[in-house]
Amino acid sequence: MLRVNFHAGKGDSPTLILAAFVRFCADGSLRGPDNYLFARCIEGLWQVGGRAHRELDCEGPVRVRITSRLGEAPINHGPFQRLRTINGILHGDDYCLHVHMPGRTEGDAAHCHEIAFIT
C-alpha cells in the first residue's frame, strides 16, 4: 500500500492518501484504482480534502512509471525508498528525476503526460 503525503506548508500536518497505486495525469488529476479522483492540481497547488498543498512525498519501496507523451511507451524507474517533489519536480531518494509532475506548467524541467507510483 502506498502512503502519499501532501504538504501545505512548513509546520502544517500533511494530508495522507493510501492506495495500491496512483496516476498523476496530464489534466492535473491524481487518480487511483478504478480511476477514483483523489486530487487535482490547480494553478500549481494540489487540492486534496478541501486544502491546497504545494508538495508531496511517498514512502517506499515504490516504483515510478513515466509516460512522456501520449502513445509513447512508459519508462520504469526504481524502486525508491522515498519519492518527493521539490517545486513540482520529482525526486527519487536523493536524486532529481528532472521531470515536472503532470498538471504543473512552470519551470525548465521536462513535462510529461503521466506519472504512476506503483508498489
N, C-alpha and C positions, 0 to 999 in steps of 0.2 A: 504494500500500500504506500503510495506517495504522500508526503506531507509537504504541501506547498504553502508557504507563509508569505503573506502580503504585508508590507510595511508602509505605514502612512508617514511617519517621520520619526526622528530620533526621540526615544523615550516613550513612544506610543506602543501599546500592545498590538502584536500582529493579528491579522485575520487568517485563520487556518482553513485550508481545503484538503480533504482526504479523498483520494481517488486511485483507481488502478492505473490510470494513465490520464494525461491531459494533452490537448492540442491547442496551441496558440495560432489562430487563423488570420489570414490576410485582412479580413474585415474588422480586426480588432477584438474578436470574440475569443474567449477561453472556454473550450468545450471538453467535456469528459465522456464517460461511457454513455451510450445511447444518445449521443450528440447533445447532452444536457449542457445548458448555458450556465457556467459558474460566474463569469465576469465579462466585462467589456472594457477595452482601452479607449478612453475618450480624451482627446487633447493631451495625450501623453501620460494620463493617470488611469490606473486600474480601478474601476468601480466594482467593489465587492461588498456585499452586505450593507449597502447604503453608505459606505465610506469610500473616500478617494485614497489610493495608495500609490506611492512612487516606485517602489522596488519590490522584488520578490526573491525568495530563495527556496530551495528544495533539498531536503535531506536525502542521502543516497543509501545504498548504491542506486544510481539512476542513469539510464542511457538517454541520449538525445538523438532524435531523427530530424534532420534539417532538409526541407524541400525548398530549393532556391526559387524555382519558377514553376508555375502550374504546368503539369505534364512532364516535368523532369523527374528522374529517379531520385529518391531521397538518399542522403548520406548519413550514416550512423556514426556516432561518437560515444566514447565512454566504455565502461561505466565510470561515473564520477561519484565521489563521496558527498560532494556538495555542488549544487548549481546556484547561481545568484545573478542578479542584474546589477550593474552599476551604470547609472544614467541611461537605462534602457538597453544596454549592451550585455549579452550573455557571457558569463564566465563559468568555466568548469574547474573545480578545485581552485588552484591559484593561477589559472591560465585564461587569457581572454580569447574567446572564440571568434571575435571580430564580426559579429552579426547582431543587428538590431532585432529586438523582439517584434514580431508582426503586429501591425497596428500603430507602431510608433513611427514618426516620419522625420524627426530631426537628426542631425549628426552626419558624420562621414563614414560610419561603418556600413557594411553591406546590408541590404534589406533582403528579406526572404518571404516566400509565400506561406510557409507553415513550419512550426517547430513543435515536435511532440516530445514529452517527457514520458519515459517508459520504465517500469520496474524491471 
